[in-house]
Amino acid sequence: MMYKSLSDNLEENEIVFAITVEHVQMIAERMGREPLNYDEMDSVQNGVEWGLDFWSDIVRTAIKNLPSKHEDDELEEPESDEE
């Protein structure tokens, strides 16, 4: 249930990724938990922050996994001269 927040203009202050309280509560519910209270949500937030301490490494990996422009060219069908 992530929302798409990027505009076509890619403004500098746009959010690339966000997790809302609603997202966390939905996951807790799927796990059979009651809705999380403030203290539990605070612990979850701290855990997520700890897990994302190396967010720049995650971003680098995502960028490295992008197909190169050369690979995109190879995926395109060559034009045929046959008529």
Number of C-alpha atoms within 10 A of each C-alpha: 8 9 9 10 12 13 9 6 7 11 9 6 7 11 12 10 10 10 12 10 12 11 13 16 17 16 13 14 13 10 9 9 11 10 15 16 9 9 9 11 15 12 11 15 15 12 12 12 12 11 10 12 11 10 12 10 11 12 11 10 11 10 11 10 9 10 10 11 8 8 10 10 11 10 8 8 7 8 6 6 5 4 3
